[in-house]
């Protein structure tokens, strides 16, 4: 008889395998040879939803609690707020990146029906949070798995597996952007973080939010353009 962790491991592997296989170049080319390319994203989204529903149905609880935050307590409220914030910012990030409907594939279908140009999926975006993190949606999803007021052994198992998968998938997606866009994406990679802000990125965020970076640059520029009064000025004589 299979134990809970065997069932849950098979579910996570099946979900990861489904996502990995569906995004391979061979399968995408095969799909486009049979069906129109504009329907790819929405077909992928439908398959993902079906897989998630099956995962929820067959998920096996462990029955072992790691922690249970008492409702009404300060830790419970803090964790609940963090959970809600991660979900809110997941959708909010679409303001600065691919739209939610394009992400699902609905935008592509609508563009086809209206005979409009298909929206570009991969392009360098440097507005809002995208100035600092290349894939902020995935950052929010990782936080979503770790900010639950109740943590059992199986949800911890899920959080660890989801974090590993999201990192590997994001890294692969980042390399795909590099292959498709090239030098512009490489420069974007140099200036931003993949998922978690690095000290360099955090420092730049602090400068941008406080405005101290601009003041320092202006001060240095003014200092370079000003001749010190205690140094002799060379005068040419004929």
Secondary structure in CASP SS format (residue, H / E / C, confidence):
PFRMAT SS
TARGET T0000
AUTHOR 0000-0000-0000
METHOD secondary structure of the structure
MODEL  1
X C 1.00
X C 1.00
X C 1.00
X H 1.00
X H 1.00
X H 1.00
X H 1.00
X H 1.00
X H 1.00
X H 1.00
X H 1.00
X H 1.00
X H 1.00
X H 1.00
X H 1.00
X H 1.00
X H 1.00
X H 1.00
X H 1.00
X H 1.00
X H 1.00
X H 1.00
X C 1.00
X C 1.00
X H 1.00
X H 1.00
X H 1.00
X H 1.00
X H 1.00
X H 1.00
X H 1.00
X H 1.00
X H 1.00
X H 1.00
X C 1.00
X C 1.00
X H 1.00
X H 1.00
X H 1.00
X H 1.00
X H 1.00
X H 1.00
X H 1.00
X H 1.00
X H 1.00
X H 1.00
X H 1.00
X H 1.00
X H 1.00
X H 1.00
X H 1.00
X H 1.00
X H 1.00
X H 1.00
X H 1.00
X H 1.00
X H 1.00
X H 1.00
X C 1.00
X C 1.00
X C 1.00
X C 1.00
X C 1.00
X C 1.00
X E 1.00
X E 1.00
X E 1.00
X E 1.00
X C 1.00
X C 1.00
X C 1.00
X C 1.00
X C 1.00
X H 1.00
X H 1.00
X H 1.00
X H 1.00
X H 1.00
X H 1.00
X H 1.00
X H 1.00
X H 1.00
X H 1.00
X H 1.00
X H 1.00
X H 1.00
X H 1.00
X H 1.00
X H 1.00
X H 1.00
X H 1.00
X H 1.00
X H 1.00
X H 1.00
X H 1.00
X C 1.00
X C 1.00
X C 1.00
X C 1.00
X H 1.00
X H 1.00
X H 1.00
X H 1.00
X H 1.00
X C 1.00
X H 1.00
X H 1.00
X H 1.00
X H 1.00
X H 1.00
X H 1.00
X H 1.00
X H 1.00
X C 1.00
X C 1.00
X C 1.00
X C 1.00
X C 1.00
X C 1.00
X C 1.00
X C 1.00
X C 1.00
X C 1.00
X C 1.00
X C 1.00
X C 1.00
X C 1.00
X H 1.00
X H 1.00
X H 1.00
X H 1.00
X C 1.00
X E 1.00
X C 1.00
X C 1.00
X H 1.00
X H 1.00
X H 1.00
X H 1.00
X H 1.00
X H 1.00
X H 1.00
X H 1.00
X H 1.00
X H 1.00
X H 1.00
X C 1.00
X C 1.00
X C 1.00
X E 1.00
X E 1.00
X E 1.00
X H 1.00
X H 1.00
X H 1.00
X H 1.00
X H 1.00
X H 1.00
X H 1.00
X H 1.00
X H 1.00
X H 1.00
X H 1.00
X H 1.00
X H 1.00
X H 1.00
X H 1.00
X H 1.00
X H 1.00
X H 1.00
X H 1.00
X H 1.00
X H 1.00
X H 1.00
X H 1.00
X H 1.00
X H 1.00
X H 1.00
X H 1.00
X H 1.00
X H 1.00
X C 1.00
X H 1.00
X H 1.00
X H 1.00
X H 1.00
X H 1.00
X H 1.00
X H 1.00
X H 1.00
X H 1.00
X C 1.00
X E 1.00
X C 1.00
X C 1.00
X C 1.00
X C 1.00
X C 1.00
X H 1.00
X H 1.00
X H 1.00
X H 1.00
X H 1.00
X H 1.00
X H 1.00
X H 1.00
X H 1.00
X H 1.00
X H 1.00
X H 1.00
X C 1.00
X H 1.00
X H 1.00
X H 1.00
X H 1.00
X H 1.00
X H 1.00
X H 1.00
X H 1.00
X H 1.00
X H 1.00
X H 1.00
X H 1.00
X H 1.00
X H 1.00
X C 1.00
X C 1.00
X C 1.00
X C 1.00
X C 1.00
X C 1.00
X C 1.00
X C 1.00
X C 1.00
X C 1.00
X C 1.00
X C 1.00
X C 1.00
END
